[in-house]
Amino acid sequence: MSRALKCLLVMSILLGGAVLARAAEDRALERGAAVIDPAILRELDHGRLSLGRMLAPERAADVPLSNRDLFGLPVMVPVREALDREFDRYVGNHRASLPNESIGVGDGFAFQLFDRALFESPDVRFVLAGIVNRMDRAYVAPKDCGEIRLIYRLTRTDVPLIGENAVSQRLPMTLNLVLKAKGDGNEPSLSCREIARRWLATASTPPAMDKLFGKDGPLDLIDARNIDRIETNLQIAHAPKSAVRDFRTDYLLKVFDYDGASAKRFAEAPLENQIDRDRILAEEALRRDFKTWLLDPRHFAEFDRGTLLIPDKFLARGAVAPTPTGFDVSDLEPEYGMVQGEGSAGPALFSEGDVVGALQKATADGTKLQNIQSLAGFERRLNDVTCAGCHQTRGIGGFHFPGVDWMAAKPSNSTVVPASPHFFGDQPRRRDILASFRDGKAPDFSRGFSNRPQLRASAELAGTEYSDGWGAHCYLPGARPAETDRSFRGWTCAEGLACQVAGKTSRMGMCFVKGR
C-alpha cells in the first residue's frame, strides 16, 4: 500500500470519528436492530446475559466469571486448546518467514504477542459490549429466523478508575456469542414475523429495559438454549513501525460450534466462506471442484448477492487478518491472488477468461447481477464474502463492533465510535429486512460490497461517510467510458466533494472537499 493511501486511511479513522459519532447520534441507525445503551448493557451484564450465566446457566450466583473460571468450564476447554494451537502455529510461521524479527510478549519484541496468560487471569473478564440483531442472516438457517449476537469485550477488572475522564482497561479481544433468533427453548408457534415485530418495537430513545425484557420484549425470547456458536477475534500480534516496515497488527479469527445435544461443548469449526486458499491451490482436484462450484450460474448469482454459503470442504478453520489495508486489490489478503489478471504472476485459481465467461453466461441466462460487473468486481467480492476480508474492510483496528465502554467514568462519551462505518452503513439494510419479516413480505437478503452500502439505503445515508459524504469510499471514473469499471461506477461523492485517490494507478479513494 502506498504511504499516501495509508495517510488517507488514518485520516478517515481519526478525523472521521466525530462525523461517525454525530451520524450515529442524529440518525440513530442502530435503533430496533441493536442495543448499545451503556446503562442497559451494564444491567444485563450483571444479570441474565452475563457470559458466565449464558454458558453455565446452572450457576445460582450472578457473579461475573473471570477468565480463570471461564476457561476452566468444560464447555470452554476446547476453545482454549484451539487458541493455544493457533498461537503456536502463528509463532512458528513467523519465525519461518521473518527469522530476523523477534516475537514474544512485551515491548522488547519486534512482533508483540497477545499475552496468553490473560486466559488464566482472575483479574480479566469478558464484558457485554452490545447486542446485535442479525435476522438479515435468516437465509443461512430459515427455521432459526437468523441470529441474535451478544458481543463481549475482554476487560481488566483490577485497575481502579481515577478521575472523571477515566476509561477502563479494555483489551483487544472480542467474543461473539451467536444465538439462534428462534431457539430450541422457544414455542414452536413463534414466527420470524413476531420476533422482528418485537425488535422494531424497541426503537425508542433509548429502549427501556421493560421493552427489551418484558413479556413482549425481544430479549425475553433468548437464553442458553438459543446458543449456536462462539466467534472470537483477538489481536494476536502488533508490530510497531520500524526501520524495515510500517506498523502492522494481525487479528486471529476463530469459530466454535456448540454441541448442545450431547457433548455440551464448543468444537472448532470452519469459518463461514473463509476460503482455504493455500490448500485449494495445492490440491488439483480441490481446485477443479471449487472452480466448477463457484462458477455454476446458481452459485455465481448468490455470490453476486452476497448470500453465498461455500461448502465446508473448501474452508479454513482459522484466519489471520492484517491491519491496516487500503482500497486496491493488492492491499487485501488472502483471497486476492486467486485470480490471474493481465500482467499478474504466480499461482491462481481463476483466469480472466473464467470470470468473463461467467459474466457472459449470466447475461445469456437472464440473471441480473447487482455487484459483479467486471474482473475487479469479482476479485473484490471474492475477498468481501470471507471473514478475514470483511474484517479488513472499514473496521476499527480490526473490529466491527468494539461496543460502548460502560465501565468508564463517563460511559456515554468514553467510546467515540461504538461500531465501524461498515456496521452503521449496513443498518438500513438490516432494518429493511426486519420490516419485511414484520409485514409478512419476502425479505431481500442481498447486500452490496462492504465498502459501500446498497443504493436502497441511499436516502437515509446520503451525505454521510457511510455512503457518499466526507470520508466515504469512492471510485474515480476514467476519462472515457471504456476506462470506467462498471462494478464501481456508482461509488460517487456528494456535491462539493471529490474522489481523491493515492498513487498513479489506483482509482479507489475517499471523498474529500474539492481542491484539497
Sequence and secondary structure as in RCSB ss.txt:
>XXXX:A:sequence
MSRALKCLLVMSILLGGAVLARAAEDRALERGAAVIDPAILRELDHGRLSLGRMLAPERAADVPLSNRDLFGLPV
MVPVREALDREFDRYVGNHRASLPNESIGVGDGFAFQLFDRALFESPDVRFVLAGIVNRMDRAYVAPKDCGEIRL
IYRLTRTDVPLIGENAVSQRLPMTLNLVLKAKGDGNEPSLSCREIARRWLATASTPPAMDKLFGKDGPLDLIDAR
NIDRIETNLQIAHAPKSAVRDFRTDYLLKVFDYDGASAKRFAEAPLENQIDRDRILAEEALRRDFKTWLLDPRHF
AEFDRGTLLIPDKFLARGAVAPTPTGFDVSDLEPEYGMVQGEGSAGPALFSEGDVVGALQKATADGTKLQNIQSL
AGFERRLNDVTCAGCHQTRGIGGFHFPGVDWMAAKPSNSTVVPASPHFFGDQPRRRDILASFRDGKAPDFSRGFS
NRPQLRASAELAGTEYSDGWGAHCYLPGARPAETDRSFRGWTCAEGLACQVAGKTSRMGMCFVKGR
>XXXX:A:secstr
  HHHHHHHHHHHHTHHHHHHHHHHHH TTTTTEE  HHHHHHHHTTTTSHHHHH TT        HHHHTTSGG
GHHHHHHHHHHHHHHHHHHHHH TTS EESSTTSSEEE  GGGGG TTEEEEEEEEEEEGGGTTT GGGTSEEEE
EEEEEESSS   STT    EEEEEEEEEEESS TTS TT  HHHHHHHHHTT SSS  HHHHHSTTSGGGG SGG
GEEEEEEEEEEEEE   SS   EEEEEEEEEEEETTTT EEEEE  TT B HHHHHH HHHHHHHHHHHHSHHHH
HHHHHT     GGGB S EEEEE   SSGGGS SSTTSEE TT  S  SEEHHHHHHHHHHHHHTT   SS  SH
HHHHHHHHHTSHHHHHTSS BTTBS     TTSSSHHHH S SS HHHHHHHHHHHHHHHHHHTT         T
TS  GGGHHHHTTSTTTTSTT EEE   SSGGGS TTTTT    TTEEEEE SSS  EEEEEETT 
